[in-house]
Amino acid sequence: NLSTTENVSCSPGGDGIANYYISNATWPLQFKITPPAPHDIVNQKIYNLSQGFYYIEIVDSNNCYARDSTLIAKKQVG
């Protein structure tokens, strides 16, 4: 579940963050982030996102599959 996002500070940016929450999964997990982006499994964050739409796909060791998406937008000024 992609729960919250931190939007980019300016267009096109590169400082956006998506937070995700994993529950009821059996480790180890396999991740696929489209388009590819750095991620931190322990803190459950995807970093350095530019403005745009992102998908995260997760497969656990029991071959249970989950997919979610998020939109990183430009921060509102003012």
Salt bridges, closest charged atoms under 4 A:
GLU57 OE2 - ARG67 NE 3.86
